[in-house]
Amino acid sequence: MNNKVAVKLNILIITYTLEVGGAERIAVSIAKGLNKAKFEPIFCCFKGGVLEKDLREHGISVFNLNKSRGFDLSVLIKLLKLIKEKKIDIIHTHSFSPNLWGRLAGIIGRVPVIISTE
């Protein structure tokens, strides 16, 4: 008899904004399309937008980091805190700035899988 307990993987999806753009729509589509029995999608953006409502309506947590213009070290600190609190297993970044900050936080936070979409 197999008594294995299914463990969900926590996947942190990071975009710059949640406005209606190509990268944002793809990231939202990925989050909504994940098998909820296997994955727990957690969405993170540097700036909010209209797509946030759609994610929340699908039961997906959204964290807006409110990134300041230019170099904002608080983004790294906020990402590291989120990685630790949510026990992130996978990071999936979309575009340059989310890739830079997300990859750095993932490496420091020892996230085993980091995926980047450019």
URRAHU-V295657 format. One record per helix or strand of 3 or more residues. SS is the DSSP state (h for helix, s for strand). FROM is the first residue (numbers start at 1). TO is the last residue. Records with the same first field share a line. If there is no record, write none. Layout:
SS: FROM-TO ; FROM-TO
This chain:
s: 9-15 ; 39-45 ; 61-64 ; 90-94 ; 113-117
h: 22-33 ; 51-57 ; 74-86 ; 96-108
